[in-house]
Amino acid sequence: MNLVADEGVDRPIVDRLREEGHDVLYITELQPGMDDEDVLARATSADAVLLTTDTDFGEFAFRQRRLHTGVILLRLAGLTNETKAEIVAEVCRTRGEELAGAFSVISPGQLRIRARS
């Protein structure tokens, strides 16, 4: 799976996804402090699903109907980094095809996928 991880995504999640063979561009490594609109444009131009903890991307996807190739919003606060990494890796492994082009939210014990309308 081709992913762009926003800088709010914990490093262990990025590392785990890379270990499992996913191609992950990590904004923290490329250009820390990149504007949200530029992050979304980077993911879209790379034909990648954006992995983020920032709810502003929901605004871009729904209210502004901005073009995107998929957004995964992580709502996993309070969990260990290891647990977060396992949850995200499992979702990408088992439901990856459904995530492309959709707006998805991963929270403890729940995955919501909203296909683009």
Biopython code that builds the backbone (N, CA, C, O; Angstrom):
import numpy as np
from Bio.PDB.StructureBuilder import StructureBuilder

atoms = [
    (1, "MET", "N", (0.844, -1.169, 0.000)),
    (1, "MET", "CA", (0.000, 0.000, 0.000)),
    (1, "MET", "C", (0.895, 1.239, 0.000)),
    (1, "MET", "O", (1.923, 1.270, 0.675)),
    (2, "ASN", "N", (0.503, 2.239, -0.748)),
    (2, "ASN", "CA", (1.226, 3.487, -0.864)),
    (2, "ASN", "C", (0.602, 4.488, 0.114)),
    (2, "ASN", "O", (-0.584, 4.803, 0.009)),
    (3, "LEU", "N", (1.404, 4.991, 1.069)),
    (3, "LEU", "CA", (0.899, 5.866, 2.125)),
    (3, "LEU", "C", (1.779, 7.096, 2.294)),
    (3, "LEU", "O", (2.984, 7.057, 2.046)),
    (4, "VAL", "N", (1.153, 8.190, 2.721)),
    (4, "VAL", "CA", (1.872, 9.357, 3.217)),
    (4, "VAL", "C", (1.427, 9.536, 4.662)),
    (4, "VAL", "O", (0.236, 9.676, 4.938)),
    (5, "ALA", "N", (2.386, 9.530, 5.583)),
    (5, "ALA", "CA", (2.082, 9.695, 7.004)),
    (5, "ALA", "C", (2.357, 11.137, 7.413)),
    (5, "ALA", "O", (3.480, 11.625, 7.290)),
    (6, "ASP", "N", (1.332, 11.807, 7.896)),
    (6, "ASP", "CA", (1.454, 13.175, 8.402)),
    (6, "ASP", "C", (2.375, 13.149, 9.619)),
    (6, "ASP", "O", (2.578, 12.099, 10.230)),
    (7, "GLU", "N", (2.930, 14.307, 9.967)),
    (7, "GLU", "CA", (3.908, 14.315, 11.050)),
    (7, "GLU", "C", (3.340, 14.000, 12.427)),
    (7, "GLU", "O", (4.108, 13.710, 13.344)),
    (8, "GLY", "N", (2.032, 14.045, 12.603)),
    (8, "GLY", "CA", (1.440, 13.675, 13.882)),
    (8, "GLY", "C", (1.356, 12.170, 14.109)),
    (8, "GLY", "O", (1.011, 11.725, 15.204)),
    (9, "VAL", "N", (1.666, 11.390, 13.089)),
    (9, "VAL", "CA", (1.623, 9.933, 13.193)),
    (9, "VAL", "C", (2.892, 9.469, 13.906)),
    (9, "VAL", "O", (3.997, 9.889, 13.563)),
    (10, "ASP", "N", (2.723, 8.610, 14.890)),
    (10, "ASP", "CA", (3.861, 8.132, 15.680)),
    (10, "ASP", "C", (4.820, 7.294, 14.833)),
    (10, "ASP", "O", (4.393, 6.480, 14.014)),
    (11, "ARG", "N", (6.118, 7.506, 15.043)),
    (11, "ARG", "CA", (7.168, 6.790, 14.310)),
    (11, "ARG", "C", (6.985, 5.260, 14.339)),
    (11, "ARG", "O", (7.176, 4.621, 13.305)),
    (12, "PRO", "N", (6.623, 4.647, 15.484)),
    (12, "PRO", "CA", (6.460, 3.191, 15.481)),
    (12, "PRO", "C", (5.393, 2.697, 14.484)),
    (12, "PRO", "O", (5.499, 1.584, 13.969)),
    (13, "ILE", "N", (4.380, 3.514, 14.217)),
    (13, "ILE", "CA", (3.367, 3.126, 13.231)),
    (13, "ILE", "C", (4.004, 3.107, 11.841)),
    (13, "ILE", "O", (3.813, 2.160, 11.077)),
    (14, "VAL", "N", (4.752, 4.148, 11.522)),
    (14, "VAL", "CA", (5.438, 4.226, 10.227)),
    (14, "VAL", "C", (6.403, 3.059, 10.079)),
    (14, "VAL", "O", (6.426, 2.395, 9.042)),
    (15, "ASP", "N", (7.201, 2.807, 11.112)),
    (15, "ASP", "CA", (8.174, 1.707, 11.060)),
    (15, "ASP", "C", (7.495, 0.363, 10.835)),
    (15, "ASP", "O", (7.953, -0.445, 10.027)),
    (16, "ARG", "N", (6.412, 0.133, 11.545)),
    (16, "ARG", "CA", (5.687, -1.145, 11.411)),
    (16, "ARG", "C", (5.125, -1.316, 10.005)),
    (16, "ARG", "O", (5.228, -2.394, 9.420)),
    (17, "LEU", "N", (4.536, -0.263, 9.466)),
    (17, "LEU", "CA", (3.990, -0.344, 8.111)),
    (17, "LEU", "C", (5.088, -0.614, 7.091)),
    (17, "LEU", "O", (4.894, -1.399, 6.163)),
    (18, "ARG", "N", (6.226, 0.024, 7.255)),
    (18, "ARG", "CA", (7.363, -0.232, 6.365)),
    (18, "ARG", "C", (7.851, -1.672, 6.491)),
    (18, "ARG", "O", (8.164, -2.314, 5.489)),
    (19, "GLU", "N", (7.917, -2.177, 7.718)),
    (19, "GLU", "CA", (8.330, -3.568, 7.937)),
    (19, "GLU", "C", (7.416, -4.544, 7.215)),
    (19, "GLU", "O", (7.852, -5.600, 6.758)),
    (20, "GLU", "N", (6.145, -4.179, 7.117)),
    (20, "GLU", "CA", (5.171, -5.054, 6.458)),
    (20, "GLU", "C", (5.121, -4.833, 4.944)),
    (20, "GLU", "O", (4.262, -5.388, 4.259)),
    (21, "GLY", "N", (6.043, -4.020, 4.429)),
    (21, "GLY", "CA", (6.165, -3.864, 2.996)),
    (21, "GLY", "C", (5.413, -2.709, 2.369)),
    (21, "GLY", "O", (5.382, -2.583, 1.144)),
    (22, "HIS", "N", (4.805, -1.861, 3.187)),
    (22, "HIS", "CA", (4.105, -0.692, 2.660)),
    (22, "HIS", "C", (5.110, 0.405, 2.319)),
    (22, "HIS", "O", (6.124, 0.562, 2.998)),
    (23, "ASP", "N", (4.823, 1.148, 1.279)),
    (23, "ASP", "CA", (5.646, 2.287, 0.883)),
    (23, "ASP", "C", (5.104, 3.503, 1.622)),
    (23, "ASP", "O", (4.007, 3.972, 1.321)),
    (24, "VAL", "N", (5.867, 4.020, 2.592)),
    (24, "VAL", "CA", (5.387, 5.112, 3.437)),
    (24, "VAL", "C", (6.328, 6.310, 3.335)),
    (24, "VAL", "O", (7.500, 6.227, 3.701)),
    (25, "LEU", "N", (5.798, 7.422, 2.835)),
    (25, "LEU", "CA", (6.503, 8.696, 2.894)),
    (25, "LEU", "C", (6.094, 9.349, 4.208)),
    (25, "LEU", "O", (4.904, 9.471, 4.500)),
    (26, "TYR", "N", (7.074, 9.767, 4.999)),
    (26, "TYR", "CA", (6.803, 10.322, 6.327)),
    (26, "TYR", "C", (7.149, 11.815, 6.304)),
    (26, "TYR", "O", (8.309, 12.185, 6.126)),
    (27, "ILE", "N", (6.153, 12.653, 6.483)),
    (27, "ILE", "CA", (6.339, 14.102, 6.417)),
    (27, "ILE", "C", (7.405, 14.571, 7.396)),
    (27, "ILE", "O", (8.134, 15.518, 7.101)),
    (28, "THR", "N", (7.507, 13.934, 8.543)),
    (28, "THR", "CA", (8.527, 14.291, 9.536)),
    (28, "THR", "C", (9.925, 14.154, 8.944)),
    (28, "THR", "O", (10.813, 14.938, 9.278)),
    (29, "GLU", "N", (10.134, 13.175, 8.075)),
    (29, "GLU", "CA", (11.440, 12.967, 7.445)),
    (29, "GLU", "C", (11.644, 13.887, 6.240)),
    (29, "GLU", "O", (12.775, 14.256, 5.923)),
    (30, "LEU", "N", (10.555, 14.253, 5.572)),
    (30, "LEU", "CA", (10.657, 15.021, 4.334)),
    (30, "LEU", "C", (10.687, 16.528, 4.551)),
    (30, "LEU", "O", (11.585, 17.225, 4.079)),
    (31, "GLN", "N", (9.682, 17.013, 5.277)),
    (31, "GLN", "CA", (9.565, 18.459, 5.471)),
    (31, "GLN", "C", (8.689, 18.751, 6.690)),
    (31, "GLN", "O", (7.505, 19.051, 6.537)),
    (32, "PRO", "N", (9.251, 18.667, 7.887)),
    (32, "PRO", "CA", (8.463, 18.957, 9.088)),
    (32, "PRO", "C", (7.843, 20.354, 9.008)),
    (32, "PRO", "O", (8.462, 21.297, 8.515)),
    (33, "GLY", "N", (6.622, 20.463, 9.498)),
    (33, "GLY", "CA", (5.931, 21.737, 9.500)),
    (33, "GLY", "C", (5.198, 22.036, 8.198)),
    (33, "GLY", "O", (4.689, 23.141, 8.011)),
    (34, "MET", "N", (5.143, 21.064, 7.304)),
    (34, "MET", "CA", (4.462, 21.266, 6.025)),
    (34, "MET", "C", (2.992, 21.603, 6.265)),
    (34, "MET", "O", (2.335, 20.984, 7.101)),
    (35, "ASP", "N", (2.489, 22.575, 5.536)),
    (35, "ASP", "CA", (1.095, 22.999, 5.608)),
    (35, "ASP", "C", (0.168, 21.823, 5.253)),
    (35, "ASP", "O", (0.500, 21.004, 4.397)),
    (36, "ASP", "N", (-0.999, 21.749, 5.920)),
    (36, "ASP", "CA", (-1.948, 20.653, 5.686)),
    (36, "ASP", "C", (-2.346, 20.533, 4.218)),
    (36, "ASP", "O", (-2.446, 19.424, 3.693)),
    (37, "GLU", "N", (-2.569, 21.648, 3.562)),
    (37, "GLU", "CA", (-2.957, 21.595, 2.152)),
    (37, "GLU", "C", (-1.844, 20.992, 1.300)),
    (37, "GLU", "O", (-2.112, 20.260, 0.348)),
    (38, "ASP", "N", (-0.601, 21.301, 1.644)),
    (38, "ASP", "CA", (0.531, 20.726, 0.915)),
    (38, "ASP", "C", (0.677, 19.233, 1.202)),
    (38, "ASP", "O", (1.042, 18.458, 0.317)),
    (39, "VAL", "N", (0.392, 18.836, 2.438)),
    (39, "VAL", "CA", (0.433, 17.409, 2.786)),
    (39, "VAL", "C", (-0.599, 16.654, 1.951)),
    (39, "VAL", "O", (-0.292, 15.612, 1.372)),
    (40, "LEU", "N", (-1.809, 17.175, 1.892)),
    (40, "LEU", "CA", (-2.861, 16.530, 1.106)),
    (40, "LEU", "C", (-2.481, 16.483, -0.377)),
    (40, "LEU", "O", (-2.692, 15.468, -1.041)),
    (41, "ALA", "N", (-1.929, 17.566, -0.886)),
    (41, "ALA", "CA", (-1.501, 17.598, -2.289)),
    (41, "ALA", "C", (-0.386, 16.588, -2.541)),
    (41, "ALA", "O", (-0.361, 15.934, -3.583)),
    (42, "ARG", "N", (0.526, 16.461, -1.598)),
    (42, "ARG", "CA", (1.636, 15.491, -1.730)),
    (42, "ARG", "C", (1.097, 14.078, -1.796)),
    (42, "ARG", "O", (1.527, 13.289, -2.638)),
    (43, "ALA", "N", (0.155, 13.744, -0.914)),
    (43, "ALA", "CA", (-0.436, 12.406, -0.923)),
    (43, "ALA", "C", (-1.185, 12.155, -2.226)),
    (43, "ALA", "O", (-1.072, 11.079, -2.815)),
    (44, "THR", "N", (-1.938, 13.133, -2.669)),
    (44, "THR", "CA", (-2.718, 12.989, -3.890)),
    (44, "THR", "C", (-1.814, 12.816, -5.106)),
    (44, "THR", "O", (-2.066, 11.954, -5.948)),
    (45, "SER", "N", (-0.764, 13.628, -5.204)),
    (45, "SER", "CA", (0.140, 13.527, -6.353)),
    (45, "SER", "C", (0.913, 12.210, -6.344)),
    (45, "SER", "O", (1.311, 11.721, -7.402)),
    (46, "ALA", "N", (1.127, 11.635, -5.171)),
    (46, "ALA", "CA", (1.816, 10.350, -5.061)),
    (46, "ALA", "C", (0.852, 9.174, -5.181)),
    (46, "ALA", "O", (1.269, 8.020, -5.080)),
    (47, "ASP", "N", (-0.435, 9.458, -5.396)),
    (47, "ASP", "CA", (-1.470, 8.426, -5.444)),
    (47, "ASP", "C", (-1.411, 7.556, -4.186)),
    (47, "ASP", "O", (-1.474, 6.328, -4.243)),
    (48, "ALA", "N", (-1.288, 8.245, -3.047)),
    (48, "ALA", "CA", (-1.135, 7.582, -1.755)),
    (48, "ALA", "C", (-2.299, 7.918, -0.832)),
    (48, "ALA", "O", (-2.920, 8.974, -0.949)),
    (49, "VAL", "N", (-2.579, 7.012, 0.074)),
    (49, "VAL", "CA", (-3.560, 7.252, 1.123)),
    (49, "VAL", "C", (-2.851, 8.018, 2.233)),
    (49, "VAL", "O", (-1.749, 7.658, 2.644)),
    (50, "LEU", "N", (-3.494, 9.075, 2.711)),
    (50, "LEU", "CA", (-2.926, 9.898, 3.782)),
    (50, "LEU", "C", (-3.298, 9.318, 5.134)),
    (50, "LEU", "O", (-4.468, 9.057, 5.411)),
    (51, "LEU", "N", (-2.298, 9.121, 5.967)),
    (51, "LEU", "CA", (-2.470, 8.633, 7.329)),
    (51, "LEU", "C", (-2.232, 9.813, 8.253)),
    (51, "LEU", "O", (-1.158, 10.413, 8.213)),
    (52, "THR", "N", (-3.220, 10.166, 9.098)),
    (52, "THR", "CA", (-3.109, 11.381, 9.904)),
    (52, "THR", "C", (-3.839, 11.244, 11.241)),
    (52, "THR", "O", (-4.676, 10.362, 11.432)),
    (53, "THR", "N", (-3.495, 12.139, 12.145)),
    (53, "THR", "CA", (-4.221, 12.283, 13.412)),
    (53, "THR", "C", (-4.957, 13.612, 13.444)),
    (53, "THR", "O", (-5.608, 13.945, 14.435)),
    (54, "ASP", "N", (-4.854, 14.369, 12.362)),
    (54, "ASP", "CA", (-5.379, 15.730, 12.279)),
    (54, "ASP", "C", (-6.796, 15.741, 11.690)),
    (54, "ASP", "O", (-6.999, 15.357, 10.538)),
    (55, "THR", "N", (-7.762, 16.181, 12.487)),
    (55, "THR", "CA", (-9.155, 16.193, 12.041)),
    (55, "THR", "C", (-9.435, 17.229, 10.956)),
    (55, "THR", "O", (-10.497, 17.191, 10.334)),
    (56, "ASP", "N", (-8.507, 18.150, 10.717)),
    (56, "ASP", "CA", (-8.698, 19.132, 9.646)),
    (56, "ASP", "C", (-8.876, 18.459, 8.285)),
    (56, "ASP", "O", (-9.514, 19.022, 7.395)),
    (57, "PHE", "N", (-8.325, 17.276, 8.122)),
    (57, "PHE", "CA", (-8.448, 16.596, 6.837)),
    (57, "PHE", "C", (-9.875, 16.110, 6.582)),
    (57, "PHE", "O", (-10.256, 15.899, 5.431)),
    (58, "GLY", "N", (-10.658, 15.934, 7.631)),
    (58, "GLY", "CA", (-12.079, 15.648, 7.463)),
    (58, "GLY", "C", (-12.793, 16.838, 6.860)),
    (58, "GLY", "O", (-13.679, 16.682, 6.020)),
    (59, "GLU", "N", (-12.409, 18.021, 7.288)),
    (59, "GLU", "CA", (-12.949, 19.266, 6.720)),
    (59, "GLU", "C", (-12.627, 19.348, 5.230)),
    (59, "GLU", "O", (-13.494, 19.675, 4.420)),
    (60, "PHE", "N", (-11.390, 19.053, 4.876)),
    (60, "PHE", "CA", (-10.996, 19.083, 3.464)),
    (60, "PHE", "C", (-11.802, 18.081, 2.648)),
    (60, "PHE", "O", (-12.265, 18.388, 1.549)),
    (61, "ALA", "N", (-11.964, 16.889, 3.195)),
    (61, "ALA", "CA", (-12.620, 15.810, 2.438)),
    (61, "ALA", "C", (-14.119, 16.028, 2.289)),
    (61, "ALA", "O", (-14.665, 15.780, 1.214)),
    (62, "PHE", "N", (-14.794, 16.480, 3.330)),
    (62, "PHE", "CA", (-16.254, 16.554, 3.300)),
    (62, "PHE", "C", (-16.806, 17.939, 2.998)),
    (62, "PHE", "O", (-17.589, 18.097, 2.061)),
    (63, "ARG", "N", (-16.425, 18.917, 3.752)),
    (63, "ARG", "CA", (-16.998, 20.245, 3.541)),
    (63, "ARG", "C", (-16.457, 20.916, 2.286)),
    (63, "ARG", "O", (-17.200, 21.543, 1.530)),
    (64, "GLN", "N", (-15.163, 20.775, 2.080)),
    (64, "GLN", "CA", (-14.553, 21.425, 0.919)),
    (64, "GLN", "C", (-14.514, 20.513, -0.308)),
    (64, "GLN", "O", (-14.199, 20.957, -1.412)),
    (65, "ARG", "N", (-14.836, 19.239, -0.103)),
    (65, "ARG", "CA", (-14.827, 18.247, -1.197)),
    (65, "ARG", "C", (-13.531, 18.285, -1.991)),
    (65, "ARG", "O", (-13.535, 18.232, -3.221)),
    (66, "ARG", "N", (-12.418, 18.379, -1.263)),
    (66, "ARG", "CA", (-11.100, 18.414, -1.890)),
    (66, "ARG", "C", (-10.746, 17.053, -2.452)),
    (66, "ARG", "O", (-11.092, 16.021, -1.876)),
    (67, "LEU", "N", (-10.064, 17.058, -3.566)),
    (67, "LEU", "CA", (-9.606, 15.834, -4.193)),
    (67, "LEU", "C", (-8.617, 15.144, -3.260)),
    (67, "LEU", "O", (-7.702, 15.775, -2.731)),
    (68, "HIS", "N", (-8.810, 13.854, -3.067)),
    (68, "HIS", "CA", (-7.853, 13.066, -2.293)),
    (68, "HIS", "C", (-7.906, 11.616, -2.772)),
    (68, "HIS", "O", (-8.872, 11.191, -3.405)),
    (69, "THR", "N", (-6.867, 10.883, -2.464)),
    (69, "THR", "CA", (-6.790, 9.476, -2.864)),
    (69, "THR", "C", (-7.022, 8.545, -1.679)),
    (69, "THR", "O", (-6.729, 7.350, -1.737)),
    (70, "GLY", "N", (-7.550, 9.115, -0.615)),
    (70, "GLY", "CA", (-7.858, 8.356, 0.589)),
    (70, "GLY", "C", (-7.239, 9.010, 1.807)),
    (70, "GLY", "O", (-6.106, 9.489, 1.764)),
    (71, "VAL", "N", (-7.998, 9.025, 2.895)),
    (71, "VAL", "CA", (-7.521, 9.575, 4.160)),
    (71, "VAL", "C", (-7.883, 8.584, 5.259)),
    (71, "VAL", "O", (-9.016, 8.108, 5.331)),
    (72, "ILE", "N", (-6.917, 8.282, 6.107)),
    (72, "ILE", "CA", (-7.155, 7.453, 7.294)),
    (72, "ILE", "C", (-6.878, 8.324, 8.507)),
    (72, "ILE", "O", (-5.742, 8.742, 8.735)),
    (73, "LEU", "N", (-7.920, 8.596, 9.287)),
    (73, "LEU", "CA", (-7.793, 9.387, 10.504)),
    (73, "LEU", "C", (-7.624, 8.435, 11.677)),
    (73, "LEU", "O", (-8.463, 7.564, 11.909)),
    (74, "LEU", "N", (-6.537, 8.606, 12.410)),
    (74, "LEU", "CA", (-6.253, 7.760, 13.575)),
    (74, "LEU", "C", (-6.780, 8.422, 14.832)),
    (74, "LEU", "O", (-6.419, 9.556, 15.149)),
    (75, "ARG", "N", (-7.629, 7.714, 15.538)),
    (75, "ARG", "CA", (-8.187, 8.182, 16.809)),
    (75, "ARG", "C", (-7.814, 7.152, 17.878)),
    (75, "ARG", "O", (-8.681, 6.459, 18.410)),
    (76, "LEU", "N", (-6.524, 7.060, 18.184)),
    (76, "LEU", "CA", (-6.009, 5.995, 19.042)),
    (76, "LEU", "C", (-5.298, 6.528, 20.285)),
    (76, "LEU", "O", (-4.426, 5.858, 20.838)),
    (77, "ALA", "N", (-5.668, 7.728, 20.721)),
    (77, "ALA", "CA", (-5.033, 8.326, 21.898)),
    (77, "ALA", "C", (-5.184, 7.418, 23.110)),
    (77, "ALA", "O", (-6.211, 6.767, 23.296)),
    (78, "GLY", "N", (-4.151, 7.389, 23.918)),
    (78, "GLY", "CA", (-4.182, 6.615, 25.159)),
    (78, "GLY", "C", (-3.671, 5.197, 25.022)),
    (78, "GLY", "O", (-3.474, 4.513, 26.027)),
    (79, "LEU", "N", (-3.452, 4.740, 23.799)),
    (79, "LEU", "CA", (-2.919, 3.397, 23.587)),
    (79, "LEU", "C", (-1.401, 3.465, 23.477)),
    (79, "LEU", "O", (-0.844, 4.514, 23.153)),
    (80, "THR", "N", (-0.736, 2.355, 23.746)),
    (80, "THR", "CA", (0.715, 2.329, 23.570)),
    (80, "THR", "C", (1.051, 2.413, 22.085)),
    (80, "THR", "O", (0.234, 2.063, 21.232)),
    (81, "ASN", "N", (2.247, 2.877, 21.788)),
    (81, "ASN", "CA", (2.680, 2.952, 20.393)),
    (81, "ASN", "C", (2.664, 1.584, 19.728)),
    (81, "ASN", "O", (2.324, 1.462, 18.551)),
    (82, "GLU", "N", (3.029, 0.565, 20.476)),
    (82, "GLU", "CA", (3.017, -0.802, 19.935)),
    (82, "GLU", "C", (1.593, -1.226, 19.562)),
    (82, "GLU", "O", (1.378, -1.812, 18.502)),
    (83, "THR", "N", (0.644, -0.936, 20.415)),
    (83, "THR", "CA", (-0.757, -1.284, 20.144)),
    (83, "THR", "C", (-1.290, -0.498, 18.952)),
    (83, "THR", "O", (-1.975, -1.053, 18.093)),
    (84, "LYS", "N", (-0.971, 0.803, 18.901)),
    (84, "LYS", "CA", (-1.390, 1.613, 17.752)),
    (84, "LYS", "C", (-0.841, 1.030, 16.458)),
    (84, "LYS", "O", (-1.567, 0.884, 15.474)),
    (85, "ALA", "N", (0.447, 0.698, 16.465)),
    (85, "ALA", "CA", (1.086, 0.156, 15.262)),
    (85, "ALA", "C", (0.430, -1.154, 14.834)),
    (85, "ALA", "O", (0.221, -1.381, 13.643)),
    (86, "GLU", "N", (0.111, -1.997, 15.777)),
    (86, "GLU", "CA", (-0.540, -3.276, 15.448)),
    (86, "GLU", "C", (-1.925, -3.051, 14.851)),
    (86, "GLU", "O", (-2.286, -3.691, 13.863)),
    (87, "ILE", "N", (-2.690, -2.157, 15.433)),
    (87, "ILE", "CA", (-4.042, -1.889, 14.929)),
    (87, "ILE", "C", (-3.987, -1.345, 13.501)),
    (87, "ILE", "O", (-4.718, -1.815, 12.629)),
    (88, "VAL", "N", (-3.126, -0.363, 13.261)),
    (88, "VAL", "CA", (-3.044, 0.245, 11.928)),
    (88, "VAL", "C", (-2.531, -0.769, 10.907)),
    (88, "VAL", "O", (-3.053, -0.852, 9.795)),
    (89, "ALA", "N", (-1.515, -1.535, 11.280)),
    (89, "ALA", "CA", (-0.981, -2.551, 10.367)),
    (89, "ALA", "C", (-2.038, -3.596, 10.017)),
    (89, "ALA", "O", (-2.135, -4.015, 8.863)),
    (90, "GLU", "N", (-2.819, -4.015, 10.988)),
    (90, "GLU", "CA", (-3.876, -5.005, 10.754)),
    (90, "GLU", "C", (-4.936, -4.458, 9.793)),
    (90, "GLU", "O", (-5.378, -5.164, 8.887)),
    (91, "VAL", "N", (-5.334, -3.228, 9.987)),
    (91, "VAL", "CA", (-6.325, -2.617, 9.091)),
    (91, "VAL", "C", (-5.776, -2.535, 7.667)),
    (91, "VAL", "O", (-6.473, -2.873, 6.710)),
    (92, "CYS", "N", (-4.543, -2.091, 7.529)),
    (92, "CYS", "CA", (-3.949, -1.979, 6.186)),
    (92, "CYS", "C", (-3.791, -3.352, 5.533)),
    (92, "CYS", "O", (-3.974, -3.497, 4.324)),
    (93, "ARG", "N", (-3.456, -4.340, 6.329)),
    (93, "ARG", "CA", (-3.272, -5.704, 5.818)),
    (93, "ARG", "C", (-4.598, -6.323, 5.371)),
    (93, "ARG", "O", (-4.654, -6.980, 4.332)),
    (94, "THR", "N", (-5.648, -6.121, 6.140)),
    (94, "THR", "CA", (-6.906, -6.826, 5.872)),
    (94, "THR", "C", (-7.932, -6.020, 5.088)),
    (94, "THR", "O", (-8.820, -6.596, 4.460)),
    (95, "ARG", "N", (-7.820, -4.696, 5.116)),
    (95, "ARG", "CA", (-8.853, -3.859, 4.471)),
    (95, "ARG", "C", (-8.266, -2.813, 3.540)),
    (95, "ARG", "O", (-8.961, -1.881, 3.134)),
    (96, "GLY", "N", (-6.994, -2.960, 3.199)),
    (96, "GLY", "CA", (-6.278, -1.965, 2.416)),
    (96, "GLY", "C", (-6.971, -1.538, 1.138)),
    (96, "GLY", "O", (-6.997, -0.348, 0.826)),
    (97, "GLU", "N", (-7.528, -2.468, 0.399)),
    (97, "GLU", "CA", (-8.178, -2.123, -0.867)),
    (97, "GLU", "C", (-9.367, -1.192, -0.665)),
    (97, "GLU", "O", (-9.650, -0.358, -1.526)),
    (98, "GLU", "N", (-10.056, -1.321, 0.446)),
    (98, "GLU", "CA", (-11.225, -0.489, 0.724)),
    (98, "GLU", "C", (-10.845, 0.938, 1.131)),
    (98, "GLU", "O", (-11.671, 1.847, 1.052)),
    (99, "LEU", "N", (-9.611, 1.130, 1.560)),
    (99, "LEU", "CA", (-9.176, 2.431, 2.074)),
    (99, "LEU", "C", (-8.850, 3.426, 0.970)),
    (99, "LEU", "O", (-8.953, 4.636, 1.175)),
    (100, "ALA", "N", (-8.459, 2.929, -0.195)),
    (100, "ALA", "CA", (-8.097, 3.807, -1.307)),
    (100, "ALA", "C", (-9.318, 4.620, -1.734)),
    (100, "ALA", "O", (-10.370, 4.063, -2.047)),
    (101, "GLY", "N", (-9.164, 5.930, -1.743)),
    (101, "GLY", "CA", (-10.234, 6.826, -2.164)),
    (101, "GLY", "C", (-11.298, 7.106, -1.124)),
    (101, "GLY", "O", (-12.185, 7.927, -1.360)),
    (102, "ALA", "N", (-11.231, 6.447, 0.018)),
    (102, "ALA", "CA", (-12.246, 6.602, 1.068)),
    (102, "ALA", "C", (-11.715, 7.487, 2.194)),
    (102, "ALA", "O", (-10.514, 7.738, 2.292)),
    (103, "PHE", "N", (-12.628, 7.952, 3.038)),
    (103, "PHE", "CA", (-12.257, 8.618, 4.289)),
    (103, "PHE", "C", (-12.551, 7.615, 5.391)),
    (103, "PHE", "O", (-13.703, 7.231, 5.597)),
    (104, "SER", "N", (-11.515, 7.191, 6.097)),
    (104, "SER", "CA", (-11.654, 6.142, 7.102)),
    (104, "SER", "C", (-11.198, 6.642, 8.459)),
    (104, "SER", "O", (-10.317, 7.495, 8.558)),
    (105, "VAL", "N", (-11.809, 6.100, 9.501)),
    (105, "VAL", "CA", (-11.427, 6.439, 10.868)),
    (105, "VAL", "C", (-11.141, 5.145, 11.612)),
    (105, "VAL", "O", (-11.979, 4.246, 11.679)),
    (106, "ILE", "N", (-9.937, 5.071, 12.170)),
    (106, "ILE", "CA", (-9.559, 3.919, 12.988)),
    (106, "ILE", "C", (-9.565, 4.367, 14.441)),
    (106, "ILE", "O", (-8.844, 5.290, 14.821)),
    (107, "SER", "N", (-10.380, 3.708, 15.243)),
    (107, "SER", "CA", (-10.401, 3.960, 16.686)),
    (107, "SER", "C", (-10.378, 2.602, 17.371)),
    (107, "SER", "O", (-10.597, 1.585, 16.713)),
    (108, "PRO", "N", (-10.116, 2.557, 18.677)),
    (108, "PRO", "CA", (-10.021, 1.265, 19.348)),
    (108, "PRO", "C", (-11.281, 0.414, 19.119)),
    (108, "PRO", "O", (-12.390, 0.819, 19.467)),
    (109, "GLY", "N", (-11.086, -0.749, 18.539)),
    (109, "GLY", "CA", (-12.187, -1.677, 18.318)),
    (109, "GLY", "C", (-13.141, -1.299, 17.194)),
    (109, "GLY", "O", (-14.183, -1.933, 17.028)),
    (110, "GLN", "N", (-12.796, -0.265, 16.412)),
    (110, "GLN", "CA", (-13.737, 0.177, 15.379)),
    (110, "GLN", "C", (-13.002, 0.724, 14.164)),
    (110, "GLN", "O", (-11.988, 1.412, 14.278)),
    (111, "LEU", "N", (-13.547, 0.395, 12.998)),
    (111, "LEU", "CA", (-13.081, 0.963, 11.739)),
    (111, "LEU", "C", (-14.298, 1.440, 10.972)),
    (111, "LEU", "O", (-15.220, 0.668, 10.706)),
    (112, "ARG", "N", (-14.294, 2.714, 10.617)),
    (112, "ARG", "CA", (-15.363, 3.267, 9.777)),
    (112, "ARG", "C", (-14.762, 3.677, 8.446)),
    (112, "ARG", "O", (-13.780, 4.419, 8.396)),
    (113, "ILE", "N", (-15.356, 3.190, 7.374)),
    (113, "ILE", "CA", (-14.896, 3.539, 6.037)),
    (113, "ILE", "C", (-16.041, 4.192, 5.304)),
    (113, "ILE", "O", (-17.110, 3.606, 5.138)),
    (114, "ARG", "N", (-15.804, 5.413, 4.867)),
    (114, "ARG", "CA", (-16.836, 6.139, 4.131)),
    (114, "ARG", "C", (-16.304, 6.376, 2.721)),
    (114, "ARG", "O", (-15.423, 7.206, 2.499)),
    (115, "ALA", "N", (-16.863, 5.624, 1.774)),
    (115, "ALA", "CA", (-16.435, 5.759, 0.397)),
    (115, "ALA", "C", (-16.809, 7.124, -0.121)),
    (115, "ALA", "O", (-17.797, 7.719, 0.311)),
    (116, "ARG", "N", (-16.015, 7.617, -1.050)),
    (116, "ARG", "CA", (-16.288, 8.909, -1.649)),
    (116, "ARG", "C", (-17.621, 8.842, -2.398)),
    (116, "ARG", "O", (-17.885, 7.883, -3.123)),
    (117, "SER", "N", (-18.456, 9.863, -2.217)),
    (117, "SER", "CA", (-19.753, 9.869, -2.886)),
    (117, "SER", "C", (-19.729, 10.673, -4.154)),
    (117, "SER", "O", (-20.747, 10.777, -4.839)),
]
sb = StructureBuilder()
sb.init_structure("model")
sb.init_model(0)
sb.init_chain("A")
sb.init_seg("    ")
for serial, (resi, resn, name, xyz) in enumerate(atoms, 1):
    if name == "N":
        sb.init_residue(resn, " ", resi, " ")
    sb.init_atom(name, np.array(xyz, "f"), 0.0, 1.0, " ", f" {name:<3s}", serial, name[0])
structure = sb.get_structure()
